[in-house]
Amino acid sequence: MRRASVRAVTASFWQRSAKARDLSTCSRRVLDMASRDGELRVFIVAGEVSGDSIASRLMASIKRISPYPVRFSGVGGALMDHEGLQSLFPMEDISVMGIFELLPYLNKIRIKLKETIEAAVSFQPHVVVTIDSKGFSFRLLKHLKVRHTKEDHCPIFVHYVAPSFWAWKGGERRLGKLSEFVDHLLCILPFEEEICRLNGLAASYVGHPLLEDAFCLNKELDSPSYNWMFQGNGDAFRQQHGIPPGNTVITLLPGSRLQEVKRMLPIFSQTMELLNGSFTGLSAIILVAPHQHVASHIERVIRSWSLSATLIPGVSLQQRYDAFSASSAALCTSGSAVMELQLAGLPSVVAYRAHFLTEWLIQHRTKLQFISLPNILLDSEAIPEVLFSSCTYKNLAATLSKIILDEDARVKQIAAAERVFRLLCPQGLHSITDNCCPSMNAASVILNLGKKK
């Protein structure tokens, strides 16, 4: 692939933005620091499967447009390893969801945090980039900020994927405090940038990663009428995995972390067993994160199932959408996978259970009616959500049956997905190219960021 210049990519990015802004008014840019040392050093941390994907694309984009050799250090998954990162430890060691669910893992996370801090200081990066996983990421950035306060060499601190401050009561007021240890925030939702700036936090909207998924899956996004959704090869997938053409297939996405899989899979199992009597040839496809302990746990559970189940760990992007295309519906734990199902145009049901105290906090401290991003963006329940105490196998089975059998409900979900993607697109953007996609936008912002001397 032809190397793109920082100037060309940056120009393309800002020309497509609603308004131009100068990110490099400070006198010491990331690229200036790299020029001094003859290389660009990036310390990068991701703690989730979705973060691994975002970070790997960012790494590839930075390497593509940097005029200097790039070295990476930090924590990540298999995709980041493929781009040249030797992770300090397995990414899943810091992948813990929830608030009260975190308590049993605190000591382990403290140890990993200390290890990461020391590695970052030793690496002497020009820029530190953390992706999502705000609990671990923000603790890391705070510690590094303190360590570098009195040093001449102070990296620029960037966080990619803004925390959902807009979902929590008083969340916007806390944004200003992030500026104490975050130099710049990269946002994936269009409305986040302005809110951050109004609250004293430098930010840039770079685009939602799912737009890049659409580009990677379909290189022909060159028409204003393109509907942004992608259909994989469902017939080939069924044939490859021995699923008869007449079977009713439900894709199950129980989560990427072992703790959430242990919580959600028993409910999903009971749901499928109940549905097994209602649909002839019911089959399940279970897509699993590339974590061996997660795959092993699911494999043990489904051995006792009376219906056919195909377990597929660590699939490629194309294979993932082939599986979606082979399915009639999906049952999904709330998370980034919900947006993938929207891109696939696959009718789905969102389920969520957590520690009872976490559930109480969500119900009493959030200011939103919904938990999944498509519903939040549309301010309506386009995708059925079965949450908390209502998340029982009987309720899930009834809701899944409706979206499988009710053609009107299916059509409404697919139409809603189109509206979601229109909301995610930058104003005036009708196509995505190699030089104008979320990861390239993020890379150009990072390389042009600067600090005052």
Wavefront OBJ file of the C-alpha trace (Angstrom):
o trace
v 0.000 0.000 0.000
v 1.344 3.416 -0.969
v 2.560 5.491 1.986
v 0.386 8.559 2.511
v 1.851 11.794 3.809
v 0.696 13.282 7.085
v -0.118 16.503 5.245
v -2.280 14.753 2.628
v -4.190 12.671 5.134
v -4.687 15.596 7.487
v -5.933 17.791 4.654
v -8.362 15.103 3.530
v -9.636 14.674 7.070
v -10.268 18.355 7.774
v -11.745 19.030 4.351
v -14.406 16.454 5.155
v -15.077 17.811 8.625
v -17.854 20.267 9.368
v -15.300 22.886 10.390
v -11.532 23.129 10.348
v -9.530 23.592 13.504
v -5.817 23.948 14.243
v -4.524 21.119 16.406
v -0.870 22.056 16.195
v -0.724 25.603 17.486
v 1.636 24.488 20.248
v 5.351 24.650 19.602
v 6.300 21.009 20.228
v 4.396 18.444 18.195
v 4.575 14.674 18.417
v 6.327 14.671 15.049
v 8.837 17.268 16.234
v 9.766 15.057 19.187
v 10.071 12.055 16.867
v 12.290 14.064 14.517
v 14.680 14.792 17.364
v 15.058 11.083 18.186
v 14.887 9.705 14.653
v 11.945 7.461 15.528
v 8.391 7.691 16.839
v 7.719 5.838 20.092
v 4.079 5.077 20.901
v 2.992 3.437 24.149
v -0.470 2.001 23.508
v -2.902 0.143 25.776
v -6.171 -1.662 25.030
v -8.053 -3.899 27.437
v -11.006 -5.140 25.389
v -11.503 -7.121 22.195
v -13.115 -4.086 20.543
v -10.194 -1.947 21.722
v -7.730 -4.418 20.211
v -9.404 -3.950 16.835
v -9.466 -0.141 17.097
v -5.857 0.000 18.304
v -4.519 -2.331 15.606
v -6.008 -0.160 12.879
v -4.626 2.952 14.550
v -1.171 1.364 14.700
v -1.321 0.485 10.996
v -2.380 4.047 10.143
v 0.361 5.618 12.267
v 2.975 3.438 10.568
v 1.577 4.374 7.197
v 1.732 8.157 7.588
v 4.659 8.622 9.979
v 7.777 9.923 8.210
v 9.863 8.181 10.889
v 10.195 4.539 11.948
v 7.601 3.660 14.600
v 8.146 1.550 17.717
v 5.264 0.353 19.882
v 5.102 -0.890 23.437
v 2.169 -1.551 25.735
v -0.722 -3.943 26.272
v -3.012 -5.428 23.655
v -4.408 -8.471 21.930
v -3.706 -10.616 18.894
v -4.531 -7.923 16.333
v -2.157 -5.440 17.954
v 0.530 -8.122 18.125
v 0.122 -8.532 14.358
v 0.927 -4.825 13.940
v 4.168 -5.104 15.893
v 3.252 -4.944 19.580
v 4.694 -7.432 22.031
v 2.125 -7.137 24.800
v 3.492 -6.844 28.325
v 0.921 -9.433 29.438
v -2.328 -10.940 28.093
v -4.898 -8.232 27.472
v -7.614 -10.207 29.268
v -5.719 -9.732 32.561
v -7.175 -6.207 32.726
v -10.480 -6.937 30.975
v -13.000 -6.656 33.807
v -16.472 -5.190 33.383
v -18.823 -3.590 35.870
v -18.269 -1.662 39.072
v -18.772 -4.063 41.928
v -17.630 -6.970 39.722
v -14.170 -5.381 39.816
v -13.622 -5.929 43.547
v -12.290 -9.532 43.433
v -9.736 -8.521 40.798
v -8.403 -5.338 42.407
v -5.101 -6.753 43.618
v -4.320 -8.378 40.276
v -5.151 -5.171 38.420
v -2.963 -3.109 40.784
v -0.034 -5.387 39.977
v -0.658 -5.088 36.233
v -1.062 -1.320 36.535
v 2.300 -0.981 38.273
v 3.935 -3.184 35.643
v 2.445 -1.057 32.866
v 3.525 2.222 34.478
v 7.126 1.074 34.842
v 7.202 -0.188 31.262
v 5.832 3.109 29.961
v 8.377 5.181 31.885
v 11.224 2.972 30.690
v 10.037 3.154 27.065
v 10.139 6.981 27.032
v 7.280 7.378 24.548
v 6.509 10.513 22.586
v 2.801 9.764 22.920
v 0.739 7.495 25.172
v -2.544 6.256 23.694
v -5.145 4.404 25.744
v -8.185 2.874 24.057
v -11.504 2.581 25.891
v -11.278 0.544 29.185
v -11.545 3.801 31.103
v -10.975 2.292 34.564
v -7.494 0.980 33.809
v -6.705 3.644 31.199
v -7.422 6.654 33.382
v -5.513 5.239 36.356
v -2.547 4.650 34.065
v -2.658 8.165 32.613
v -2.977 9.759 36.058
v 0.091 7.925 37.356
v 2.125 8.702 34.243
v 1.166 12.373 34.411
v 2.458 12.570 37.987
v 5.668 10.720 37.097
v 6.408 13.105 34.225
v 5.403 16.372 35.895
v 8.958 17.368 36.807
v 10.679 15.812 33.804
v 11.773 17.495 30.584
v 10.557 14.552 28.549
v 6.784 14.479 28.939
v 4.756 12.520 26.394
v 1.398 13.620 25.068
v -1.492 11.679 26.610
v -4.364 10.668 24.322
v -7.468 8.646 25.106
v -9.336 7.057 22.192
v -13.119 6.412 22.599
v -14.694 8.910 24.943
v -16.300 7.541 28.109
v -20.113 7.640 28.035
v -20.265 10.841 30.072
v -23.514 11.792 28.343
v -25.238 8.723 29.804
v -24.679 9.548 33.489
v -26.226 12.213 35.660
v -23.606 14.928 36.166
v -21.282 13.224 33.675
v -20.589 16.338 31.624
v -19.440 18.254 34.700
v -16.716 15.669 35.288
v -15.227 16.113 31.828
v -13.086 19.069 32.894
v -11.250 16.884 35.396
v -10.075 14.603 32.599
v -7.980 17.458 31.211
v -5.714 17.060 34.253
v -4.293 13.865 32.736
v -5.721 13.634 29.187
v -4.233 16.055 26.643
v -6.634 15.069 23.878
v -9.722 12.887 23.568
v -10.600 11.101 20.328
v -14.382 10.777 20.013
v -16.323 8.250 17.933
v -19.773 9.868 18.196
v -20.512 13.140 16.356
v -21.970 15.059 19.302
v -19.175 14.302 21.786
v -16.492 16.676 20.496
v -18.400 19.904 21.083
v -19.564 18.829 24.556
v -15.971 18.011 25.534
v -14.644 21.337 24.292
v -17.391 23.278 26.064
v -16.318 21.557 29.280
v -12.616 22.351 28.920
v -11.345 19.127 27.351
v -9.576 19.179 23.976
v -11.228 16.662 21.670
v -11.643 15.605 18.041
v -14.360 13.557 16.383
v -12.640 10.977 14.168
v -15.535 8.711 13.192
v -17.058 5.509 14.501
v -14.926 2.363 13.980
v -17.900 0.573 12.437
v -17.698 2.900 9.432
v -14.241 1.441 8.869
v -15.661 -2.067 9.178
v -18.061 -1.177 6.383
v -15.177 0.058 4.241
v -13.023 -3.012 4.906
v -15.903 -5.338 4.029
v -17.095 -3.442 0.989
v -14.606 -1.326 -0.947
v -17.320 0.171 -3.132
v -18.625 2.833 -0.754
v -18.612 5.415 -3.531
v -22.271 6.296 -3.887
v -24.391 8.681 -1.815
v -27.170 6.091 -2.045
v -25.093 3.323 -0.442
v -26.981 2.002 2.564
v -23.845 1.264 4.637
v -24.910 -2.292 5.491
v -23.068 -5.445 4.464
v -24.325 -8.917 3.617
v -21.861 -11.772 4.040
v -22.003 -15.164 2.343
v -24.436 -17.051 4.545
v -24.863 -19.993 2.183
v -21.125 -20.674 2.084
v -20.941 -20.414 5.879
v -23.759 -22.937 6.359
v -22.146 -25.319 3.897
v -18.719 -24.989 5.521
v -20.078 -25.795 8.984
v -22.615 -28.439 7.972
v -25.731 -26.430 8.818
v -28.717 -27.623 6.716
v -30.294 -24.918 4.498
v -33.708 -25.214 6.183
v -32.484 -24.788 9.759
v -33.433 -21.729 11.811
v -30.106 -20.285 12.968
v -29.627 -17.911 15.896
v -26.266 -16.249 16.483
v -25.349 -15.973 20.165
v -22.937 -13.303 21.384
v -22.589 -13.854 25.139
v -19.703 -11.391 25.542
v -15.922 -11.232 25.303
v -15.005 -11.388 29.004
v -15.154 -14.606 30.993
v -17.105 -13.036 33.853
v -19.907 -11.766 31.592
v -19.985 -15.048 29.660
v -20.422 -16.950 32.927
v -23.312 -14.656 33.818
v -25.078 -14.578 30.446
v -24.484 -18.011 28.903
v -26.733 -19.950 31.345
v -29.622 -17.618 30.443
v -28.856 -17.984 26.736
v -28.705 -21.777 27.150
v -32.153 -21.925 28.753
v -33.507 -19.600 26.068
v -32.296 -21.852 23.258
v -33.630 -24.988 24.948
v -37.051 -23.357 25.264
v -37.026 -22.258 21.622
v -35.908 -25.695 20.465
v -39.488 -26.929 20.690
v -40.825 -24.040 18.613
v -38.546 -24.112 15.550
v -37.681 -27.094 13.394
v -33.958 -27.663 13.065
v -32.959 -24.893 15.459
v -29.201 -24.271 15.390
v -26.935 -21.884 17.261
v -23.782 -20.131 16.096
v -21.659 -18.868 18.976
v -18.993 -16.321 18.078
v -16.311 -16.175 20.729
v -13.507 -13.731 21.474
v -9.995 -15.106 20.805
v -9.449 -15.963 24.480
v -8.804 -19.650 25.103
v -10.313 -19.670 28.590
v -13.548 -18.111 27.277
v -13.789 -20.581 24.394
v -13.052 -23.528 26.712
v -15.768 -22.470 29.150
v -18.386 -22.146 26.393
v -17.346 -25.466 24.877
v -17.924 -27.225 28.205
v -21.363 -25.650 28.598
v -22.726 -26.486 25.137
v -21.770 -30.172 25.385
v -24.995 -30.752 27.293
v -27.205 -28.927 24.771
v -29.846 -30.922 22.933
v -29.659 -28.665 19.854
v -26.918 -28.166 17.300
v -24.352 -25.505 18.220
v -21.358 -24.283 16.215
v -18.653 -22.633 18.314
v -16.360 -20.327 16.350
v -13.559 -18.570 18.285
v -11.483 -15.691 16.945
v -12.982 -15.405 13.458
v -11.971 -12.833 10.867
v -14.154 -9.830 10.095
v -15.411 -11.460 6.888
v -16.199 -14.770 8.629
v -18.057 -12.915 11.354
v -20.378 -11.279 8.851
v -20.786 -14.544 6.950
v -22.073 -16.042 10.215
v -24.482 -13.135 10.655
v -25.746 -13.607 7.099
v -26.367 -17.302 7.797
v -28.584 -16.423 10.767
v -32.248 -15.549 11.196
v -31.678 -13.496 14.344
v -29.133 -12.792 17.079
v -29.138 -12.741 20.867
v -26.458 -10.381 22.084
v -25.043 -9.198 25.389
v -25.035 -5.398 25.328
v -21.784 -4.020 23.909
v -20.010 -3.162 20.667
v -21.364 -6.313 18.988
v -24.797 -4.673 18.838
v -23.448 -2.200 16.289
v -21.945 -5.023 14.229
v -25.366 -6.644 14.025
v -26.728 -3.328 12.758
v -24.105 -3.269 10.006
v -25.094 -6.829 9.079
v -28.793 -5.917 9.031
v -29.483 -8.879 11.327
v -32.531 -8.465 13.612
v -31.437 -8.954 17.200
v -32.325 -8.824 20.875
v -30.068 -7.153 23.447
v -29.727 -8.824 26.847
v -27.928 -7.660 29.975
v -27.450 -8.846 33.544
v -24.853 -7.667 36.066
v -24.097 -7.665 39.781
v -27.256 -6.472 41.524
v -25.489 -3.376 42.876
v -24.188 -2.507 39.409
v -27.714 -2.876 38.043
v -29.053 -0.608 40.795
v -26.428 2.030 39.997
v -27.217 1.935 36.280
v -30.941 2.244 36.902
v -30.616 5.153 39.346
v -27.598 7.099 38.067
v -28.081 7.065 34.296
v -30.286 9.557 32.491
v -31.077 7.381 29.473
v -33.935 4.991 28.817
v -31.828 2.562 26.805
v -28.533 0.722 27.110
v -27.575 -0.093 23.492
v -26.071 2.592 21.265
v -28.531 2.271 18.338
v -31.482 2.849 20.657
v -29.681 5.728 22.379
v -28.922 7.436 19.063
v -32.488 7.005 17.804
v -34.075 7.682 21.214
v -36.411 4.742 20.669
v -36.348 0.992 21.190
v -35.473 0.004 17.636
v -33.779 -3.103 19.063
v -35.623 -4.930 21.868
v -33.744 -4.695 25.168
v -34.346 -7.311 27.857
v -32.461 -6.077 30.902
v -31.748 -6.697 34.576
v -34.462 -8.648 36.434
v -36.532 -8.862 33.234
v -33.679 -10.711 31.533
v -35.079 -14.227 31.930
v -34.991 -17.074 29.448
v -38.775 -16.932 29.037
v -38.728 -13.235 28.150
v -35.780 -13.678 25.807
v -37.424 -16.634 24.055
v -40.657 -14.700 23.538
v -38.826 -11.650 22.174
v -36.622 -13.709 19.851
v -39.646 -15.603 18.523
v -41.304 -12.311 17.626
v -38.395 -10.948 15.593
v -37.955 -14.292 13.803
v -41.627 -14.707 12.879
v -42.850 -11.107 12.587
v -41.702 -9.744 9.229
v -42.826 -6.222 10.119
v -40.609 -6.230 13.227
v -37.646 -7.402 11.145
v -38.148 -4.713 8.513
v -38.361 -2.013 11.187
v -35.039 -3.103 12.728
v -33.271 -3.036 9.378
v -34.696 0.405 8.565
v -33.544 1.653 11.977
v -30.011 0.408 11.258
v -29.859 2.609 8.165
v -30.838 5.652 10.241
v -28.166 4.827 12.824
v -25.408 4.839 10.208
v -26.605 8.130 8.792
v -26.345 9.631 12.276
v -22.801 8.298 12.687
v -21.497 9.757 9.436
v -19.657 13.075 9.510
v -21.663 15.812 7.843
v -21.426 15.546 4.080
v -19.536 12.225 4.102
v -20.919 9.752 1.579
v -17.822 7.631 1.025
v -14.833 6.276 2.912
v -11.358 5.873 1.453
v -8.010 4.532 2.657
v -6.983 8.101 3.466
v -10.230 9.166 5.106
v -11.372 6.600 7.623
v -11.592 6.695 11.442
v -8.182 5.146 12.136
v -6.408 7.399 9.645
v -8.225 10.439 11.023
v -7.141 9.455 14.539
v -3.534 8.889 13.443
v -3.304 12.293 11.748
v -4.716 14.030 14.828
v -2.228 12.266 17.115
v 0.828 13.041 14.991
v -0.102 16.721 14.793
v -0.885 17.171 18.477
v 1.489 19.376 20.401
v 2.488 20.658 23.821
v 3.762 24.025 24.893
v 7.406 24.032 25.910
l 1 2 3 4 5 6 7 8 9 10 11 12 13 14 15 16 17 18 19 20 21 22 23 24 25 26 27 28 29 30 31 32 33 34 35 36 37 38 39 40 41 42 43 44 45 46 47 48 49 50 51 52 53 54 55 56 57 58 59 60 61 62 63 64 65 66 67 68 69 70 71 72 73 74 75 76 77 78 79 80 81 82 83 84 85 86 87 88 89 90 91 92 93 94 95 96 97 98 99 100 101 102 103 104 105 106 107 108 109 110 111 112 113 114 115 116 117 118 119 120 121 122 123 124 125 126 127 128 129 130 131 132 133 134 135 136 137 138 139 140 141 142 143 144 145 146 147 148 149 150 151 152 153 154 155 156 157 158 159 160 161 162 163 164 165 166 167 168 169 170 171 172 173 174 175 176 177 178 179 180 181 182 183 184 185 186 187 188 189 190 191 192 193 194 195 196 197 198 199 200 201 202 203 204 205 206 207 208 209 210 211 212 213 214 215 216 217 218 219 220 221 222 223 224 225 226 227 228 229 230 231 232 233 234 235 236 237 238 239 240 241 242 243 244 245 246 247 248 249 250 251 252 253 254 255 256 257 258 259 260 261 262 263 264 265 266 267 268 269 270 271 272 273 274 275 276 277 278 279 280 281 282 283 284 285 286 287 288 289 290 291 292 293 294 295 296 297 298 299 300 301 302 303 304 305 306 307 308 309 310 311 312 313 314 315 316 317 318 319 320 321 322 323 324 325 326 327 328 329 330 331 332 333 334 335 336 337 338 339 340 341 342 343 344 345 346 347 348 349 350 351 352 353 354 355 356 357 358 359 360 361 362 363 364 365 366 367 368 369 370 371 372 373 374 375 376 377 378 379 380 381 382 383 384 385 386 387 388 389 390 391 392 393 394 395 396 397 398 399 400 401 402 403 404 405 406 407 408 409 410 411 412 413 414 415 416 417 418 419 420 421 422 423 424 425 426 427 428 429 430 431 432 433 434 435 436 437 438 439 440 441 442 443 444 445 446 447 448 449 450 451 452 453
